[in-house]
């Protein structure tokens, strides 16, 4: 078996993105399996959310979701819904707020491939205090959508010592929206989380798994996974006891991908002073197996997607001396790490553009990153083995 990685021109120009000067990339897909690339273009004080769809005939003309005269925090998302419509989400910093990290999340829908968008809505209560570090979204059956965010509203715990958790400032909150934009009651997924590490959410039918970095007593910051649905939390447990003690958020969150009963989580840890990227497979969508180490000289920012043969493709930022490398590798559930390949070597953008993105479309995996030298979003294509 063989595979190929393309950086630049590939079939129908996939590697040449339609984005000009750009940042804050995100990859998703439409209901019929076409790639969606979204990004932000900045001119003066104006930030514009744009996206384009890529199919067999190449890139369709870019469309605009919204333009704002304020900072866009986490990368905006354009996501394909099960009924063929599109949903967009963006996180806007709140001007003149006493909290410099205060933000609002807005959602909008389009029924005409992005030419027109519905009036934006905020799908949470007035008690929410959105922290501008991250949000994660995933589509649901019947054109629904799940939204997860970090919230800094105050919570007191009488049982914090018994549970081993700290009194929380940062919580992981969630809601589920139907196709009409009606939101379920807010759900607390975890009441004490690492503030700046992204969460990542995927769905299996109407049940979801969100992975994130915990915040345990003693400044232990390991990765946990929570299974949940519209009624609340079903199960929550650490993915692995790395026992990383760090007095501050490493701003380096995990990712998750689900397919059938299989799942995979990829994450970064540095509990022993070495930067390690690890993955863990699950065969029941809940409990994750012992970790497989992919790299022990890593900077992190890991992503993973499941492949049709049961293996996974993992991407991460590796340490290459004064520069970094965008790396990929295939990981087999029995522990083998194969076909390590360098996609790019150089510098990477800082927050909020620092995470490479991945999306599997048919027999190809697309990898996106923001190049701070070229000042644009770039794309590579990994052709899966035959």
C-alpha positions as CSV (number, residue, x, y, z in Angstrom):
1,X,0.0,0.0,0.0
2,X,1.1,3.5,-0.7
3,X,-0.1,7.0,0.1
4,X,0.7,10.5,-1.1
5,X,0.8,13.9,0.5
6,X,0.3,17.0,-1.6
7,X,1.1,20.5,-0.5
8,X,0.1,23.0,-3.2
9,X,-1.5,22.0,-6.5
10,X,-3.4,18.7,-6.5
11,X,-6.6,17.5,-8.2
12,X,-8.7,20.4,-9.3
13,X,-6.5,22.8,-7.3
14,X,-7.5,21.5,-3.8
15,X,-4.2,22.6,-2.3
16,X,-4.5,26.2,-3.5
17,X,-7.2,27.6,-1.3
18,X,-9.4,30.5,-2.4
19,X,-8.4,32.4,0.8
20,X,-6.3,35.5,0.3
21,X,-4.7,37.2,3.3
22,X,-6.3,35.0,5.9
23,X,-6.2,33.3,9.3
24,X,-8.4,31.4,11.8
25,X,-9.0,28.4,9.6
26,X,-11.5,25.7,10.2
27,X,-12.4,22.5,8.2
28,X,-15.8,20.8,8.1
29,X,-18.0,19.0,5.5
30,X,-21.4,19.3,3.9
31,X,-24.2,16.7,4.3
32,X,-23.3,15.3,0.9
33,X,-19.6,15.0,1.7
34,X,-17.9,18.1,0.3
35,X,-15.1,19.9,2.1
36,X,-15.9,23.3,3.8
37,X,-12.9,25.6,4.5
38,X,-13.7,28.7,6.5
39,X,-11.4,31.6,7.5
40,X,-11.2,35.2,8.6
41,X,-10.0,38.1,6.5
42,X,-9.0,41.3,8.3
43,X,-8.8,44.8,6.8
44,X,-8.3,47.6,9.3
45,X,-10.7,47.1,12.2
46,X,-13.1,44.9,10.1
47,X,-13.0,41.1,10.4
48,X,-14.9,39.1,7.8
49,X,-15.9,35.5,8.1
50,X,-15.7,33.7,4.7
51,X,-15.9,30.1,3.5
52,X,-15.7,28.1,0.3
53,X,-16.9,24.5,-0.6
54,X,-14.7,22.1,-2.5
55,X,-16.0,19.2,-4.5
56,X,-15.2,17.1,-7.6
57,X,-15.2,20.2,-9.8
58,X,-12.9,22.2,-7.6
59,X,-13.6,25.2,-5.4
60,X,-16.9,27.0,-5.6
61,X,-16.8,30.9,-5.2
62,X,-16.2,32.0,-1.7
63,X,-19.2,33.3,0.3
64,X,-19.3,35.8,3.2
65,X,-21.1,34.9,6.5
66,X,-20.6,38.2,8.4
67,X,-18.4,41.2,8.8
68,X,-17.8,42.8,12.2
69,X,-15.8,45.7,13.6
70,X,-14.6,43.8,16.6
71,X,-12.2,41.0,17.5
72,X,-13.2,37.5,16.4
73,X,-11.8,35.1,19.2
74,X,-12.0,31.4,18.5
75,X,-11.9,30.5,14.7
76,X,-15.4,30.7,13.2
77,X,-17.1,27.5,12.1
78,X,-19.2,26.8,9.0
79,X,-20.8,23.4,9.3
80,X,-23.0,21.3,7.0
81,X,-26.3,20.2,8.5
82,X,-28.1,16.9,7.8
83,X,-30.9,18.6,5.8
84,X,-28.4,20.2,3.4
85,X,-28.5,23.6,5.0
86,X,-25.4,25.3,6.6
87,X,-24.9,26.6,10.1
88,X,-22.3,29.2,11.1
89,X,-20.9,30.1,14.5
90,X,-18.6,32.9,15.5
91,X,-17.2,34.2,18.8
92,X,-17.2,38.0,19.2
93,X,-15.3,39.8,21.9
94,X,-17.6,42.1,24.0
95,X,-16.5,45.7,23.7
96,X,-16.1,47.8,26.9
97,X,-16.7,44.8,29.3
98,X,-15.0,44.8,32.7
99,X,-13.8,41.3,31.8
100,X,-11.2,41.5,29.0
101,X,-11.9,37.9,28.0
102,X,-15.7,38.3,27.7
103,X,-17.2,37.1,24.5
104,X,-20.5,36.2,22.8
105,X,-21.2,33.3,20.5
106,X,-23.6,33.9,17.6
107,X,-25.2,31.3,15.4
108,X,-26.8,31.7,12.0
109,X,-28.3,29.4,9.3
110,X,-28.3,29.5,5.5
111,X,-30.7,27.5,3.3
112,X,-29.2,28.7,0.0
113,X,-25.5,27.5,0.2
114,X,-24.4,30.6,2.1
115,X,-25.7,33.4,-0.1
116,X,-28.0,34.6,2.6
117,X,-28.0,34.0,6.4
118,X,-30.6,34.2,9.1
119,X,-30.5,36.8,11.9
120,X,-27.8,35.8,14.4
121,X,-28.9,34.4,17.7
122,X,-27.2,33.7,21.1
123,X,-28.2,30.2,22.2
124,X,-27.6,30.6,26.0
125,X,-29.1,32.4,29.0
126,X,-28.2,35.8,30.3
127,X,-26.3,34.1,33.2
128,X,-23.7,32.8,30.8
129,X,-20.2,34.4,30.9
130,X,-18.5,33.2,27.8
131,X,-14.7,32.9,28.0
132,X,-13.1,33.7,24.7
133,X,-10.7,30.8,24.6
134,X,-12.7,28.2,22.7
135,X,-15.9,26.7,21.5
136,X,-16.7,23.4,19.8
137,X,-19.7,22.4,17.6
138,X,-21.0,19.3,15.9
139,X,-24.1,18.6,13.7
140,X,-26.8,16.3,15.0
141,X,-29.6,14.3,13.4
142,X,-32.7,16.2,12.1
143,X,-30.5,19.3,11.3
144,X,-29.7,19.8,15.0
145,X,-26.5,21.3,16.4
146,X,-24.6,20.9,19.6
147,X,-22.5,23.8,21.1
148,X,-19.9,23.6,23.9
149,X,-18.2,26.6,25.5
150,X,-16.1,27.6,28.4
151,X,-18.0,29.7,31.0
152,X,-16.6,31.8,33.9
153,X,-19.8,32.2,35.9
154,X,-19.2,31.6,39.6
155,X,-20.0,28.2,41.1
156,X,-19.6,27.1,44.7
157,X,-19.0,23.5,45.7
158,X,-19.7,22.1,49.2
159,X,-18.1,18.8,48.1
160,X,-15.1,20.2,46.3
161,X,-12.6,18.6,48.7
162,X,-14.4,15.2,48.7
163,X,-14.5,15.1,44.9
164,X,-10.8,16.2,44.5
165,X,-11.9,19.2,42.4
166,X,-11.3,22.9,42.9
167,X,-14.0,25.5,43.4
168,X,-14.5,26.4,39.8
169,X,-14.2,29.6,37.9
170,X,-14.2,27.9,34.5
171,X,-16.8,25.4,33.6
172,X,-17.6,23.5,30.4
173,X,-21.2,24.2,29.3
174,X,-23.3,22.9,26.5
175,X,-26.6,23.2,24.7
176,X,-28.4,21.5,21.8
177,X,-30.4,23.3,19.2
178,X,-33.0,22.0,16.9
179,X,-33.3,23.1,13.2
180,X,-35.5,26.1,14.2
181,X,-32.8,27.4,16.5
182,X,-34.5,26.5,19.8
183,X,-32.0,25.7,22.4
184,X,-32.2,23.0,25.1
185,X,-31.6,24.0,28.8
186,X,-27.9,24.5,29.4
187,X,-25.9,21.5,30.6
188,X,-22.9,21.6,32.8
189,X,-20.4,19.0,31.4
190,X,-17.7,19.7,33.9
191,X,-17.6,22.4,36.6
192,X,-13.8,22.8,36.8
193,X,-11.8,22.8,33.5
194,X,-8.5,24.2,32.2
195,X,-9.4,27.6,31.0
196,X,-7.6,28.1,27.7
197,X,-7.3,24.6,26.2
198,X,-9.8,23.9,23.5
199,X,-12.5,21.3,23.8
200,X,-13.6,19.1,20.9
201,X,-17.0,17.5,20.4
202,X,-18.3,14.8,18.1
203,X,-21.6,13.0,17.9
204,X,-22.8,9.5,17.4
205,X,-26.5,9.9,16.5
206,X,-28.0,11.9,19.4
207,X,-25.2,11.0,21.9
208,X,-22.1,13.2,22.1
209,X,-18.5,12.9,23.3
210,X,-16.6,16.0,24.4
211,X,-12.9,15.8,25.2
212,X,-11.1,18.6,27.1
213,X,-8.4,19.3,29.6
214,X,-9.4,18.8,33.2
215,X,-8.3,20.9,36.2
216,X,-7.9,18.7,39.3
217,X,-6.8,19.6,42.8
218,X,-3.0,20.1,42.9
219,X,-3.0,21.7,39.4
220,X,-3.2,18.4,37.7
221,X,-4.3,19.0,34.1
222,X,-5.1,15.8,32.2
223,X,-7.5,14.9,29.4
224,X,-11.0,13.8,30.2
225,X,-13.9,12.6,28.0
226,X,-17.6,13.2,28.8
227,X,-20.5,11.4,27.1
228,X,-23.7,13.4,27.2
229,X,-27.1,13.9,25.5
230,X,-30.0,16.3,25.7
231,X,-30.8,15.0,29.2
232,X,-27.3,15.7,30.6
233,X,-24.1,13.9,31.4
234,X,-24.1,10.1,31.0
235,X,-20.5,9.3,31.9
236,X,-17.3,11.3,32.6
237,X,-13.8,9.9,33.1
238,X,-10.1,10.7,32.5
239,X,-8.8,9.4,29.2
240,X,-5.5,8.6,30.8
241,X,-3.7,9.5,34.1
242,X,-0.7,11.5,32.6
243,X,-0.5,13.4,35.9
244,X,0.7,16.6,34.3
245,X,1.1,19.2,37.0
246,X,1.4,22.7,35.7
247,X,0.4,26.0,37.4
248,X,-1.3,27.5,34.4
249,X,-3.1,26.5,31.3
250,X,-0.9,25.1,28.6
251,X,-3.4,26.2,25.9
252,X,-3.1,22.8,24.1
253,X,-6.3,20.9,23.9
254,X,-7.3,17.5,22.6
255,X,-9.4,16.2,19.6
256,X,-11.9,13.4,19.2
257,X,-13.4,11.5,16.2
258,X,-16.2,9.0,16.3
259,X,-17.3,6.4,13.7
260,X,-19.8,3.7,14.5
261,X,-18.7,2.2,17.8
262,X,-15.1,3.3,17.3
263,X,-13.5,6.4,18.7
264,X,-10.1,8.1,19.0
265,X,-8.7,10.9,21.1
266,X,-5.5,12.7,20.4
267,X,-3.8,15.0,22.9
268,X,-0.6,16.6,24.2
269,X,1.1,16.1,27.6
270,X,4.4,17.1,29.2
271,X,4.2,15.7,32.7
272,X,7.8,14.5,32.6
273,X,9.2,17.6,30.8
274,X,9.0,16.0,27.4
275,X,6.4,17.1,24.9
276,X,4.4,14.0,24.0
277,X,1.5,13.4,21.6
278,X,-0.6,10.4,22.4
279,X,-3.7,8.8,21.0
280,X,-6.2,6.4,22.6
281,X,-8.7,4.2,20.7
282,X,-12.2,3.2,22.0
283,X,-14.3,0.3,20.7
284,X,-17.5,1.3,22.7
285,X,-17.5,5.1,22.4
286,X,-16.9,5.5,26.1
287,X,-13.9,3.9,27.7
288,X,-10.6,4.6,26.0
289,X,-7.7,2.1,25.9
290,X,-4.1,2.5,27.0
291,X,-2.4,5.4,25.1
292,X,-0.2,5.0,22.1
293,X,2.7,7.4,21.9
294,X,3.1,9.1,18.6
295,X,5.9,11.6,19.3
296,X,8.0,12.4,22.4
297,X,9.5,15.6,20.9
298,X,6.3,17.4,20.1
299,X,4.8,20.9,20.5
300,X,1.3,19.4,20.5
301,X,-2.0,20.7,19.0
302,X,-3.0,17.2,17.9
303,X,-5.8,16.1,15.7
304,X,-6.9,12.6,14.7
305,X,-9.4,11.2,12.2
306,X,-10.5,7.6,11.9
307,X,-9.9,5.8,8.7
308,X,-12.0,3.1,7.0
309,X,-9.6,0.3,7.9
310,X,-9.9,1.0,11.7
311,X,-6.6,2.9,11.9
312,X,-6.3,6.7,12.4
313,X,-4.5,9.5,10.8
314,X,-2.9,11.9,13.4
315,X,-1.5,15.4,12.8
316,X,0.5,17.5,15.2
317,X,3.1,20.2,15.5
318,X,6.6,18.7,16.1
319,X,9.7,20.2,17.6
320,X,12.4,20.8,14.9
321,X,14.9,23.0,16.8
322,X,14.2,26.7,16.2
323,X,11.4,25.9,13.9
324,X,8.5,23.4,14.0
325,X,7.1,20.8,11.7
326,X,3.6,19.9,10.8
327,X,3.6,16.1,11.0
328,X,1.2,13.3,10.2
329,X,1.3,9.6,10.9
330,X,-1.0,6.5,10.6
331,X,-1.7,4.8,14.0
332,X,-2.9,1.3,14.2
333,X,-5.0,0.2,17.2
334,X,-2.4,-2.5,18.1
335,X,0.1,0.3,18.8
336,X,2.0,0.6,15.6
337,X,2.9,4.1,14.3
338,X,3.5,4.1,10.6
339,X,4.3,6.5,7.7
340,X,5.4,9.5,9.7
341,X,5.5,12.3,7.1
342,X,6.5,16.0,7.3
343,X,3.9,18.2,5.7
344,X,5.4,21.6,6.5
345,X,8.4,23.1,8.3
346,X,8.5,26.7,9.5
347,X,6.7,28.9,12.0
348,X,3.1,28.7,13.0
349,X,0.5,31.4,13.8
350,X,-0.3,32.0,17.5
351,X,-3.7,31.9,19.1
352,X,-6.4,31.9,17.7
353,X,-4.9,30.3,14.6
354,X,-2.5,27.8,16.2
355,X,-4.3,24.5,15.8
356,X,-3.9,22.7,12.5
357,X,-7.2,21.3,11.2
358,X,-8.1,18.0,9.7
359,X,-11.1,16.6,7.8
360,X,-11.6,13.3,6.0
361,X,-13.5,13.4,2.7
362,X,-13.8,10.1,1.0
363,X,-10.4,8.7,0.3
364,X,-8.6,11.9,1.2
365,X,-7.7,13.8,4.4
366,X,-7.3,17.5,4.2
367,X,-4.9,19.3,6.6
368,X,-5.1,23.1,7.1
369,X,-2.9,25.5,8.9
370,X,-2.2,29.3,9.0
371,X,1.2,30.3,7.6
372,X,2.3,33.5,9.4
373,X,5.0,34.2,6.8
374,X,2.7,33.9,3.7
375,X,-0.1,35.4,5.9
376,X,-2.7,33.0,4.6
377,X,-4.4,29.7,5.2
378,X,-2.7,26.7,3.6
379,X,-4.0,23.3,2.7
380,X,-2.4,19.9,2.2
381,X,-4.1,16.7,0.9
382,X,-3.2,13.2,2.1
383,X,-4.4,10.5,-0.3
384,X,-5.3,7.3,1.6
385,X,-3.8,4.0,0.6
386,X,-5.7,2.1,-2.0
